[in-house]
């Protein structure tokens, strides 16, 4: 059976700010095509950042969100502690995940977590 994966393509108003944010989460730039950047973490996360077309991202009204699964929720949280939306940090949610959430520079909701034991 062939491996499968999905990759998120996120529009960004400021590619440099978005790249810096996602690098803090653990991504690294692996391909740079100017207005299109490909990032990976070497463990299974893949993300493409794309310069937004004018009007796609309206400040305060970003409908996009991504979920990044990792066994090292606390380690990732430590790298972005001051950005965590729920100030208690990672916690067990009613839907059975241990997770936390941050917002990227364009207001994309980014949840980082794992299925609870």
KAGI-V282167 format. One record per residue. N is the residue number from 0. OMEGA is omega in degrees with one decimal (* if undefined). Layout:
n = {N & N}
omega = {OMEGA & OMEGA}
This chain:
n = {0 & 1 & 2 & 3 & 4 & 5 & 6 & 7 & 8 & 9 & 10 & 11 & 12 & 13 & 14 & 15 & 16 & 17 & 18 & 19 & 20 & 21 & 22 & 23 & 24 & 25 & 26 & 27 & 28 & 29 & 30 & 31 & 32 & 33 & 34 & 35 & 36 & 37 & 38 & 39 & 40 & 41 & 42 & 43 & 44 & 45 & 46 & 47 & 48 & 49 & 50 & 51 & 52 & 53 & 54 & 55 & 56 & 57 & 58 & 59 & 60 & 61 & 62 & 63 & 64 & 65 & 66 & 67 & 68 & 69 & 70 & 71 & 72 & 73 & 74 & 75 & 76 & 77 & 78 & 79 & 80 & 81 & 82 & 83 & 84 & 85 & 86 & 87 & 88 & 89 & 90 & 91 & 92 & 93 & 94 & 95 & 96 & 97 & 98 & 99 & 100 & 101 & 102 & 103 & 104 & 105 & 106 & 107 & 108 & 109 & 110 & 111 & 112 & 113 & 114 & 115 & 116}
omega = {-178.8 & 175.3 & 176.1 & 173.1 & 174.4 & 179.1 & 177.8 & 172.0 & -176.2 & 171.1 & -178.1 & 174.4 & -178.2 & -175.9 & -179.2 & 179.7 & 179.1 & 178.6 & 179.2 & 179.1 & -176.5 & 173.5 & 176.8 & 178.5 & 178.9 & 177.4 & 170.7 & 179.6 & 178.9 & 176.0 & -178.3 & 179.4 & -179.3 & -179.0 & 179.4 & -176.3 & 179.9 & -177.4 & 175.1 & 173.7 & -179.6 & -179.1 & 178.0 & 175.9 & 176.7 & -177.9 & 174.7 & 176.0 & -174.6 & 177.0 & -175.7 & 171.4 & -178.3 & 178.5 & 179.3 & -176.1 & 178.0 & -179.0 & -179.9 & -177.8 & -179.0 & -178.3 & -172.6 & 175.7 & 175.9 & 177.0 & 178.9 & 178.7 & 176.9 & 173.1 & -176.5 & -178.3 & -177.2 & 178.4 & 177.8 & 179.6 & 179.7 & -178.6 & -177.1 & -172.9 & -176.2 & -179.7 & -175.0 & -176.5 & 177.2 & -170.0 & 177.0 & 179.8 & -179.1 & 179.4 & 177.6 & -178.7 & -179.7 & -179.4 & 171.1 & 177.9 & 171.0 & -169.4 & 170.2 & -178.8 & 173.4 & 177.1 & -180.0 & -175.5 & 178.9 & 178.5 & 174.8 & 176.4 & 178.6 & 175.8 & 178.4 & -177.2 & 177.6 & 174.1 & -177.2 & 179.6 & *}
